[in-house]
Each structure stands twice: as structure tokens, then as C-alpha cells.
Amino acid sequence: MATVYCTATSLDGFIADDDESLSWLFTTPGATDNAPGDTAPEGAGPELHFDRFFENVGAIVCGVNTFEWVRRDLTKDGRPFVWPYELPTWIVTHRSLEPVDGVEYFAGDVADLHPRLVEAADGKDVWIVGGGDLAGQFADPGLLDRVWVHQCAVVLGAGRPLLPRRLRLHREKLEVNGQFTAMVFRVVGTEPRDSSQPAPPED
Ligand SMILES: NC(=O)c1ccc[n+]([C@@H]2O[C@H](COP(=O)([O-])OP(=O)(O)OC[C@H]3O[C@@H](n4cnc5c(N)ncnc54)[C@H](OP(=O)(O)O)[C@@H]3O)[C@@H](O)[C@H]2O)c1
């Protein structure tokens, strides 16, 4: 069992652009989308595909902006909203939202939520969907075990950050899938600042 932040990211470290759009992600071709005549790059394989990750997920935690993005996306054709994952899910928010089947709301220190996520996952992994600061909140008390990214061959220049913390990671796996590079990292710990440099001024 592990607590894993799994997300897609641009090459320059954004999980959504500055319009909160993911169009850049959905237009990135995977290996099976290659044009006729393209050859799969060496190392291409399905082991790090999102579906393989999801097979071992037992509970989900997600920030409210991501939740609202999913809600907008799934209801744009007028359909009623149904949370798309049949797994115990917590949405972190301070807002008063209408109840949604299969979803609980939580506000506060994620270290207090973590034991409930682990219990609900029942031996499987806890998936931190995002955003990046939520993953950082789990990393702060040492509760983030892995970062699993699908990096797209695109730069966005601005947007929502992948993981706005200073963390040392150790890459465990790498796989190429079309114009995605999938990588799994173990979180080693906080990355110290260079002590030979003057500390940045405090606010
Ligand atoms: N590329 C991908 O695969 C991927 C993955 C995930 C998300 N995204 C995208 O990234 C964007 C959202 O990212 P985001 O950075 O805005 O983050 P987010 O994590 O979705 O939402 C952040 C909000 O969650 C609430 N929150 C966070 N921690 C909390 C806590 N401990 N207790 C209570 N409330 C808490 C706060 O809102 P309130 O105080 O207002 O409640 C906070 O402003 C969306 O556009 C989404 O589609 C992309």
C-alpha cells in the first residue's frame, strides 16, 4: 500500500494551463495514436499506463477545483453529475457543497484524513488526484510515498503547478508511450537549500 500522486504534466511542470484547460493533454498522442509508419520509441510499453496504476487504487483524495473541473466536464452535455470512480473518495474543500453519491467532503489537516484513506483503501494504494498543493500537503508530514507522472511533450509557460514543494525524488521506473514519458518516483524527502547561499528574505 502506498500514497501516490498520479497526474499528467507538461514538460515545464503544469497540470492545467492558465485557463484551467487540459486540451494540451487530450491532444497528446499515446503510442497507439502514432501516425502510420511511426515506430514506437525504444522502451515503449504498457506497464506505466494509467489503467495499470488504477487497478491498484483503493481510495481517492481530490482537491475541490479538480472536482469542479470533472463536474463541469461530465455535465457539459446536460447529463446529471455522477462521480466517475466507484471507490471511496474524499474531496478536500472549505465550501458547502451539495452531497454527491460516493463522495465525502473534508476540510483541515490532511494528516488527520490519511488514516481514513488508508483504511478505506484496504491494502491498496491511495490516489492523490491533485492539485499539486494537495499532494504537497501530504508530502509535508512525510505521507507522500510516490509521484507517478505522465509527462506530455508540451510546454505551457504558465498554469497550475505540478508539486509546489522542494522535494528530492528517486526515479524508479521510466517508460515511453508515444509523446508521453511515464515516470514513477519514490519520495526521498525535503530537498534542502544550498546552505552556502544567503537565505531568501522572509516576507
Ligand atoms: N493534468 C492532470 O492530470 C490533472 C490532475 C489533477 C488536476 N488537474 C487540474 O488542475 C486544476 C486544479 O488544481 P488546483 O491547484 O487549483 O487544486 P485543487 O487541489 O483541485 O483545489 C485546491 C482547492 O482545494 C481546497 N483545499 C485544498 N486543500 C484543502 C484542505 N486541506 N482542506 C480544505 N480544503 C482544501 C481549497 O479550496 P476551498 O478553500 O475553496 O475549498 C483549494 O483552493 C484543475 O484545472 C484540474 O482539472 C489536472
PDBQT file of the ligand as one rigid body, heavy atoms in Angstrom, charges set to zero:
ROOT
HETATM    1  N1  LIG A 301      -3.125  17.086 -15.518  1.00  0.00    +0.000 N 
HETATM    2  C1  LIG A 301      -3.844  16.332 -14.699  1.00  0.00    +0.000 C 
HETATM    3  O1  LIG A 301      -3.840  15.097 -14.806  1.00  0.00    +0.000 OA
HETATM    4  C2  LIG A 301      -4.601  16.991 -13.582  1.00  0.00    +0.000 A 
HETATM    5  C3  LIG A 301      -4.784  16.329 -12.364  1.00  0.00    +0.000 A 
HETATM    6  C4  LIG A 301      -5.447  16.974 -11.341  1.00  0.00    +0.000 A 
HETATM    7  C5  LIG A 301      -5.924  18.258 -11.526  1.00  0.00    +0.000 A 
HETATM    8  N2  LIG A 301      -5.754  18.878 -12.714  1.00  0.00    +0.000 N 
HETATM    9  C6  LIG A 301      -6.251  20.238 -12.932  1.00  0.00    +0.000 C 
HETATM   10  O2  LIG A 301      -5.622  21.126 -12.010  1.00  0.00    +0.000 OA
HETATM   11  C7  LIG A 301      -6.551  22.161 -11.666  1.00  0.00    +0.000 C 
HETATM   12  C8  LIG A 301      -6.795  22.247 -10.153  1.00  0.00    +0.000 C 
HETATM   13  O3  LIG A 301      -5.659  22.415  -9.471  1.00  0.00    +0.000 OA
HETATM   14  P1  LIG A 301      -5.576  23.358  -8.148  1.00  0.00    +0.000 P 
HETATM   15  O4  LIG A 301      -4.147  23.592  -7.963  1.00  0.00    +0.000 OA
HETATM   16  O5  LIG A 301      -6.489  24.508  -8.253  1.00  0.00    +0.000 OA
HETATM   17  O6  LIG A 301      -6.020  22.456  -6.980  1.00  0.00    +0.000 OA
HETATM   18  P2  LIG A 301      -7.146  21.558  -6.276  1.00  0.00    +0.000 P 
HETATM   19  O7  LIG A 301      -6.364  20.725  -5.332  1.00  0.00    +0.000 OA
HETATM   20  O8  LIG A 301      -8.027  20.853  -7.229  1.00  0.00    +0.000 OA
HETATM   21  O9  LIG A 301      -8.054  22.585  -5.466  1.00  0.00    +0.000 OA
HETATM   22  C9  LIG A 301      -7.480  23.435  -4.495  1.00  0.00    +0.000 C 
HETATM   23  C10 LIG A 301      -8.554  23.868  -3.518  1.00  0.00    +0.000 C 
HETATM   24  O10 LIG A 301      -8.958  22.772  -2.680  1.00  0.00    +0.000 OA
HETATM   25  C11 LIG A 301      -9.287  23.252  -1.388  1.00  0.00    +0.000 C 
HETATM   26  N3  LIG A 301      -8.382  22.631  -0.417  1.00  0.00    +0.000 N 
HETATM   27  C12 LIG A 301      -7.091  22.238  -0.622  1.00  0.00    +0.000 A 
HETATM   28  N4  LIG A 301      -6.585  21.680   0.472  1.00  0.00    +0.000 NA
HETATM   29  C13 LIG A 301      -7.549  21.720   1.414  1.00  0.00    +0.000 A 
HETATM   30  C14 LIG A 301      -7.633  21.279   2.754  1.00  0.00    +0.000 A 
HETATM   31  N5  LIG A 301      -6.591  20.677   3.376  1.00  0.00    +0.000 N 
HETATM   32  N6  LIG A 301      -8.801  21.458   3.427  1.00  0.00    +0.000 NA
HETATM   33  C15 LIG A 301      -9.850  22.048   2.810  1.00  0.00    +0.000 A 
HETATM   34  N7  LIG A 301      -9.843  22.491   1.548  1.00  0.00    +0.000 NA
HETATM   35  C16 LIG A 301      -8.701  22.319   0.854  1.00  0.00    +0.000 A 
HETATM   36  C17 LIG A 301      -9.124  24.770  -1.436  1.00  0.00    +0.000 C 
HETATM   37  O11 LIG A 301     -10.353  25.321  -1.925  1.00  0.00    +0.000 OA
HETATM   38  P3  LIG A 301     -11.524  25.945  -0.973  1.00  0.00    +0.000 P 
HETATM   39  O12 LIG A 301     -10.840  26.586   0.215  1.00  0.00    +0.000 OA
HETATM   40  O13 LIG A 301     -12.188  26.939  -1.876  1.00  0.00    +0.000 OA
HETATM   41  O14 LIG A 301     -12.408  24.838  -0.590  1.00  0.00    +0.000 OA
HETATM   42  C18 LIG A 301      -8.084  24.925  -2.540  1.00  0.00    +0.000 C 
HETATM   43  O15 LIG A 301      -8.076  26.211  -3.115  1.00  0.00    +0.000 OA
HETATM   44  C19 LIG A 301      -7.884  21.817 -12.325  1.00  0.00    +0.000 C 
HETATM   45  O16 LIG A 301      -7.999  22.568 -13.522  1.00  0.00    +0.000 OA
HETATM   46  C20 LIG A 301      -7.734  20.357 -12.649  1.00  0.00    +0.000 C 
HETATM   47  O17 LIG A 301      -8.508  19.984 -13.768  1.00  0.00    +0.000 OA
HETATM   48  C21 LIG A 301      -5.074  18.286 -13.740  1.00  0.00    +0.000 A 
ENDROOT
TORSDOF 0
